[in-house]
Amino acid sequence: MRHLVKGRKLNRTASHRIALKRNLAMALIEHKTIKTTLPKAKELQGFIERLVTYAKKEDLSRHRLITQKLPGKLGKKMTNILIHDIVPNYSNRNGGYTRIIKLDNRKNDNAQMSIIEFVDLKVEIATPIDKETVKETKSNKDN
């Protein structure tokens, strides 16, 4: 029996599971919302919420804990995004930083799909550029 055994194996080795969580977490921090399978999203939710809780306390040891969980050059960049862009929105919130929205099953293998995203996050969406604006800027450069 699996009493007191936490987490899902996701049909991967331990090192592969750790790498998967790190990569999903970095993608979520970068894009603010990602589409993945439901079991992966449920595993990612606990991982990313712990990182956000670490980032809320603004001291060096917490910063080091986050960079330990997200190593490498890209991890350092994502840590800075997490601390400076995402966490200030959750200063008055005690947990529940992400939400999982269930979607239809994937066509080829019928896997349960979901979207995981940050809750109440102000995301700046880039406005599409008009062709007229592009023409105006090109003509201004020519003059």
N, C-alpha and C positions, 0 to 999 in steps of 0.2 A: 504494500500500500504506500501511497505517496503522502503520508501525513507530514505536515509542516515543510513541504518542498515547494518553494516559491518559483515562479517564472515558467516560461514555456521554452521548450528546446528548439522549436521552429525547424527541426530536422537539420540542425547544424552542429558543428563542434563548438566547444566553449569559446575558442579564440574567434571563430567566425561569427558567433552571436555577439560578442563584444564589439567587433568591427562593424557589424550591421547596425547595432544601436548607435554607435558613434556617427556613422555616416548618415543615418536617418535623422539624428539630432541636429547635425550640422546643416542638413538640407532644410529641416523645419525652421531653424534659426534664420537661415538665409532667405527662404521663400515665404515664411510666415504661415504657409499652409501646404500640405502635401497629400497626395493620394497614394494609399498603400493598402495592403490586406489588413483585415480586422485584427488578427492575432499580433501582427507586427505593430500596429497602432496601439494596441493595449499594452504591449511591452514598452513601447517608446514613451507612453504617457507618464509612467512612473519615473523613468529615467530623466526626462526633460523637466518634469516638475521639481525634482530634487535639485537640478542645476539652477532653476530659477530661484528656488529658495536659498541656495548658496549665494547667488548673485545679489540678493536683496540686502545681505549684510555686507557693507562696504569696507572690508579689511583685506589685507594682503593674503592671509591664510585661506580665505574663501576663494579669492582669485586663483590661488595655486591649486585648490581642490578642483576647480572647474577646468583649468588647463591640464590637470592630471587626467580628467575624464575625457577631454577633447584634446589630445596631443597633436603636435605638429604645427606647421606654419598656418595652415588653414584653420586649425583648432584655435590658435591664438587670435586670428581675425574674427572667428565666430564668437569667441569669449568676449571680445570687445563689443561686438554688435549686441550680444545678449545683455551685457552690463549697462551699456550706454543708451541703447535704443529701446529694448524690450522691457527690461525690469522697471524703469520709472513709471510705466503704466500700471504696475501691480503693487505700488507701495502700500496701499490700504487693503489689499486682498490677502487673505490667509489661505492659500491653496486654491486648487481648481483653476489653474492657469490655461489649461488646454481643454478642447472638446473634441469628441469623436462623433462624426456623422456617418451613419451606415448608408451604403449605396447598394445598387444591384450587384448581383454576382458577375464575375468576369466571364466573358463568353467562352474562351478556349478551355479553361480548366474548372469553371464554376466556383472559383474561390470568392469568399465574401470580401468585398471591397469597402473601403471607408476613406473618409477625409479626416485628417487630424489637423487642427488649427489652434492658434492662440485665441483666447477669449478676450473680447473688448479691446482689441489692439487697433490703434489708429494707423492704417496702412496708407501710405501715399501712393496712389496709382498714377503712373505716367500718362499724361493725356496724349492721344494720338496726334501726330503732326499733320497739318493740312498741306496739300500740295502748294497752295498759294503762299503759305508761310515760308516754305522751302524756297520757292521762286523769289520771294522778296529778299530773303537773306542772301541768296546767290547774287541777285542783282546789286545788293548793297555792297557785297564784297568786290564785285567787278568795278564799282565806281570808286 
